[in-house]
């Protein structure tokens, strides 16, 4: 079991100090190599769930285990290290550092944690996304599709066991979006990663092995 969620609850305090329960007793089990699409209307809790899975936020109650580790029990330092070793994240926004080249953006996660051979692994990741001719380009010199490919390379350069994708084609035109989607699924298949993808795109969701619909904070 790669991911196991039991009775997961996430509550936020509002400005008037009242509480709103965004996620309500969620349960989900994900096996290795599963590709799971999480779909639902805006406000259903999809992005909140992804933030919890990434360890960027903590649940209010319930259990969230990744590779048997209870994420809610890890310290900030432990969570940062665990994320760096196990979790790749692709966002709708590219979040590339404008003053760094494509290759430098991709190698950044490795260099931050002192990985050896960071440049070699970054080049390998750039090759995997088909951008060896863009390694010295800066973000402003890249198209939207190329920028997202660099972001994908950055996500996979640590060789994560699980990939989290938040509307990965949301900022791209249809043709480019299809190309990026094919790239993501090919990488997931060839590397054996598990993937959780939040998306409004039905075609993208249909590519996944499973679909889960979030409605009013719980799976239908």
Buried (B, 14 or more C-beta within 10 A) or exposed (E): EBBBBEEBBBBEEEEEEEEEBBBBBBEBEBEEBBBBBBBBEEEBBBBBBBBBBBBEBBBBEBBBBBBEBEBBEBEEEEBBEBBBBBBBBBBBEBEBEEEBBBBBBBBBBBEEEEBEEBBEBBBBBBEBBEBEEBBEBBBEEBEBBBBBBBBBBBBBBBEBBBBBBBBBBBBBEEEBBBBBBEBBBEBBEEBEBBBBBBBBBEEBBEBBEBBBBBEBBBBE
